[in-house]
Amino acid sequence: MWTVAIDRQKCSDCGACMESCPGEVYAMIEGRITPLHHDECHGCHTCESVCPEEACSVAES
């Protein structure tokens, strides 16, 4: 299982993580990117690599 987190102080809500995620972990809620479906995370770390602000983190839980 993987835990996905977003550093809200760094995140600009650009959507890069949401668009690149093969597991559809992220959702846009009230204009903010939110990791909603942690159980769908594949642990691929794609969101971390595409985030221009380095605001995404994926950790094994």
N, C-alpha and C positions, 0 to 999 in steps of 0.2 A: 504494500500500500504506500502511496505517496501523498505528501502534504504540499499543497501549493499555497504560496503567500505572495502578496503584493505590498511593497513598501509604499504606503500612500503619500509619503513626503516626497518620493521620487517620481511616482507615476503621473504621466500626463494624460492618461486614458486615450492614447492614440489608437489602440485596438490591434496592434501588431501581434500581441500574444494570442488574442482571441482568434484572429484570422489564421494563424499558423498552427494552432493546436489540433492535432489529429484526434484527440479524445473529446473535444468540445467541452473542456473543463470550465471555460470562462463564459460569462454572460455580461451584457451591458444592462445595468440596473440603475435607473435614474441618472443616466449619463456617466456612470462610473463602471469601469471594468471590475468584475468581481469573480474570484474563483468559486464557482458554485457546485460543481460536480467533481469533487476530489476523487471519488471512486472510479472516474473515467480516465484519470491520469495514467499515461503509459510510461512515465518516467523518462521520456526522451530528452527533456531539457531544451526543447526547441524554443519555448517561450523565453527562457533565459538568454538564448543566443540572439533572438531577434529584437529584444527589448532595447530601444535606444537609450533608455534611462537606467538600465540595469536594475529595474524595480521588481522583477519576478524572481522568485526562488522556488526550487523544487527540492524536497528532502524526503528521504525514505523514512517512513514512520513505523 
